[in-house]
């Protein structure tokens, strides 16, 4: 026991609390297993099938235009209401009836929203994907993609339908538990993914894996949080003060998040389909595999900050500005250093692949465009962290930066993909993001000073303080 306690203290010195630990384990496993998955993909899928596989992922990412950023909004709003409630022995939230009523109304309205979005996603993406793949490639007949495409869209819709439950649970302070879920289905999902590839299931591999993950997520929600969810769904709603008014409270924040997330799609998810259309499936596959690696690397490093979204919301609700900064800035430094180390490791590994002429080298970007991708990922890190910090205030001040970034990157990709290929795409990506990050950090500094000028933070009750401490300690 003493060794465990000492080990936990050492981890905490590096900012690794239980929530970060579980998130790191999940994302670390995702990164490591992703390398093995990429190796297996190169062996069991042709280069053309690899292009389809990663283009599937890019088109599926269009779900951000159906969700409209609501999961982030749910997390922030629920964290603010949770600050005034406590968990009883039956797993239900108790405390101020007004705040509980508001949390219940948030859950019910968001469930309705997501069910509609899931339905729209199915009836839009299935025919849209058919049109794209039939129109932009001459090799469709040689690749079995139609049923896998329909299947993966339906599973994506299923995950979309349960998203508000996961977001609300995380916002209520169960960050460690949600991270544990992500770790579990990452482990099982990777094993199933490998078995499916080895069994030569080709493009059916992803939808089969997603199906099992969705079923596991549903089982987890029912087993662990059924009392909490049922209680909120049956809690009487107190009119006026006990209702979160969507138009007045949620929508002014959500539409900004929605536009910001939509811009993010054009920044990160258009490279692969544009290259697919202009340069072919093989070029798209190399871009897609490289973006997958960098997404895993970025996700690992952001664990220090992303797991603090709900605690940050608690601190903002309680106007604990100094404590907010005391937690945020060390997390920012730690995450940036981790990302720098991981980027160096990735680039060194790719150099070795080329030196030893391993087959995997031909399935990822060449060294020059990969270098610009790594540099841009590193430059983006402080801006991503700052966005988490500012969103805890129920604000989205980076909206216009995101819009300009998305438009410029998309135009740049369309122009340079055809002329210069992946190198031109990545150079444009690097230049545009460098300018946006510099402006964004300047804006962050200004807003942080402006929003935290209240010299007399409001008095808070003991329940709110205890809930805040529970969220920070995991």
Residue pairs with C-beta under 8 A, 6 or more apart in sequence:
11 17
11 21
14 334
15 304
15 330
15 331
15 334
16 24
16 304
17 307
17 472
17 473
17 474
18 176
18 473
18 474
19 175
19 176
19 179
19 307
19 474
20 303
20 304
20 307
22 176
22 179
22 180
22 182
22 183
23 179
23 182
23 183
23 303
23 306
23 307
24 300
24 303
25 183
26 179
26 180
26 182
26 183
26 186
27 182
27 186
27 296
27 299
27 300
27 303
28 300
29 183
29 186
29 187
29 190
30 186
30 190
30 296
30 299
31 293
31 296
31 297
31 299
31 300
33 186
33 190
34 292
34 293
34 296
35 293
36 190
36 194
37 190
37 193
37 194
37 197
38 289
38 292
38 293
38 360
38 363
38 364
39 360
40 194
40 197
40 198
41 50
41 53
41 197
41 289
41 363
42 50
42 359
42 360
42 363
43 359
44 197
44 198
44 200
44 202
45 53
45 197
45 202
45 203
47 281
47 282
47 285
47 362
47 363
48 139
48 142
48 143
48 281
48 282
48 285
49 143
49 202
49 203
49 281
50 281
50 282
50 285
50 288
50 289
50 363
51 276
51 280
51 281
51 282
51 283
51 284
51 285
51 288
52 133
52 143
52 145
52 203
52 281
53 203
53 206
53 285
53 288
54 272
54 284
54 285
54 287
54 288
54 289
54 291
54 292
55 133
55 272
55 273
55 276
55 281
55 284
55 288
56 129
56 148
56 149
56 152
56 203
56 206
57 272
57 288
57 292
58 269
58 270
58 271
58 272
58 273
58 288
59 125
59 128
59 129
59 132
59 273
60 125
60 152
60 153
60 156
61 265
61 268
61 269
62 125
62 265
62 269
63 117
63 121
63 125
63 156
63 160
64 261
64 262
64 264
64 265
65 262
65 265
66 117
66 118
66 120
66 121
66 124
66 160
67 114
67 117
67 160
67 163
67 261
68 117
68 254
68 255
68 257
68 258
68 261
69 254
69 257
69 258
69 260
69 261
70 110
70 113
70 114
70 164
70 167
70 254
70 257
70 258
71 163
71 164
71 166
71 167
72 167
72 257
72 261
72 309
72 391
73 250
73 253
73 254
73 257
74 106
74 110
74 164
74 167
74 168
74 171
75 167
75 168
75 170
75 171
75 309
75 310
75 313
76 171
76 253
76 309
76 313
76 391
76 392
76 394
77 106
77 171
77 244
77 249
77 250
77 394
78 103
78 106
78 167
78 168
78 171
78 172
78 310
79 171
79 172
79 173
79 309
79 310
79 311
79 312
79 313
79 314
79 317
79 392
79 471
80 313
80 314
80 316
80 317
80 394
81 99
81 100
81 102
81 103
81 106
82 93
82 103
82 171
82 172
82 173
82 310
82 314
82 467
82 471
83 313
83 314
83 317
83 318
83 464
83 467
83 468
84 95
84 96
84 99
84 461
84 463
84 464
84 467
85 93
85 94
85 95
85 96
85 99
85 100
85 103
85 463
85 467
86 93
86 94
86 95
86 463
86 466
86 467
87 93
87 94
87 228
88 94
90 227
91 225
91 227
91 228
92 227
92 228
92 231
93 100
93 103
93 172
93 228
93 231
93 232
94 100
95 463
97 238
97 242
98 238
98 241
98 242
100 232
100 235
101 235
101 236
101 237
101 238
101 242
101 243
102 242
102 243
102 244
103 168
103 172
103 232
104 232
104 233
104 235
104 237
105 237
105 242
105 243
105 244
106 168
106 244
106 250
107 164
107 165
107 168
107 229
107 232
107 233
108 232
108 233
109 244
109 246
110 164
110 167
110 168
111 164
111 165
113 164
114 160
114 161
114 162
114 163
114 164
115 161
117 160
118 157
118 158
118 160
118 161
119 157
121 153
121 156
121 157
121 160
122 153
122 154
122 157
125 153
125 156
126 149
126 150
126 153
129 149
129 153
130 146
130 149
132 273
133 140
133 145
133 149
134 140
136 276
136 277
137 276
137 280
137 281
139 281
143 203
144 202
144 203
145 203
147 204
148 202
148 203
148 204
148 206
148 207
149 203
151 204
151 207
151 211
152 206
152 207
152 210
155 207
155 210
155 211
155 214
156 210
158 214
159 210
159 213
159 214
159 217
162 214
162 217
162 218
162 221
165 221
165 225
165 229
166 178
166 181
166 217
166 221
169 177
169 178
169 221
169 225
169 228
170 178
170 309
170 310
171 310
171 313
172 228
172 310
173 310
173 311
173 314
173 467
173 470
173 471
174 225
175 307
175 309
175 310
175 311
175 471
175 474
176 474
177 224
179 307
181 217
181 220
184 216
184 220
185 213
185 216
185 217
188 212
188 213
188 216
189 209
189 212
189 213
192 208
192 209
192 212
193 205
193 206
193 209
196 204
196 205
196 208
196 209
197 205
201 208
221 229
237 243
244 250
253 394
253 395
253 396
256 395
256 396
256 399
257 391
257 396
259 399
259 402
259 403
260 387
260 396
260 398
260 399
260 402
260 403
262 406
263 402
263 403
263 405
263 406
263 407
264 402
264 406
265 406
266 406
266 407
266 409
266 410
267 402
267 405
267 406
267 409
267 410
267 429
267 433
268 291
268 295
270 409
270 410
270 413
271 287
271 291
271 413
271 417
271 425
271 429
272 284
272 287
272 288
272 291
273 284
274 413
274 414
274 417
274 425
275 283
275 284
275 287
275 417
275 421
275 422
275 425
276 283
276 284
278 417
278 418
279 417
279 418
279 421
283 421
283 422
285 363
286 362
286 363
286 364
286 365
286 422
287 365
287 422
287 425
289 363
289 364
290 364
290 365
290 369
290 370
290 373
291 373
293 346
293 364
294 346
294 373
294 374
294 377
297 339
297 342
297 343
297 346
297 377
298 339
298 377
298 380
298 381
298 384
300 338
300 339
300 342
301 335
301 336
301 338
301 339
301 342
301 381
302 335
302 381
302 384
302 385
303 335
304 331
304 332
304 334
304 335
304 338
305 328
305 331
305 332
305 335
305 384
305 385
305 388
305 389
306 388
308 327
308 328
308 331
308 388
309 388
309 391
309 392
310 471
311 327
311 468
311 471
311 472
312 324
312 327
312 328
312 388
312 389
312 392
313 392
314 464
314 467
314 468
314 471
314 472
315 321
315 323
315 324
315 327
315 392
315 468
316 324
316 392
316 393
316 394
317 464
318 457
318 458
318 460
318 464
318 465
318 468
319 454
319 457
319 458
320 457
320 468
321 452
321 454
321 457
324 389
324 392
327 472
328 385
328 389
331 385
332 382
332 385
335 381
335 385
336 378
336 381
336 382
336 385
339 377
339 378
339 381
340 378
343 374
343 375
343 377
343 378
346 374
347 367
347 370
347 371
347 374
350 361
350 364
350 367
350 370
351 367
353 360
353 361
353 364
354 361
354 367
364 370
365 373
365 422
365 426
366 422
366 423
368 423
369 421
369 422
369 423
369 425
369 426
369 427
370 426
372 423
372 426
372 427
372 429
372 430
373 426
373 429
375 430
376 426
376 429
376 430
376 433
376 434
379 430
379 433
379 434
379 437
380 433
380 437
382 437
382 441
383 398
383 436
383 437
383 440
383 441
383 444
386 398
386 440
386 441
386 444
387 398
389 444
389 448
390 396
390 397
390 398
390 444
390 447
390 448
393 451
395 447
395 451
397 443
397 447
398 440
398 443
401 436
401 439
401 440
401 443
404 436
405 432
405 433
405 436
408 432
409 428
409 429
409 432
409 433
412 425
412 428
412 429
412 432
413 425
413 428
413 429
415 424
415 428
416 424
416 425
416 427
416 428
417 424
417 425
420 427
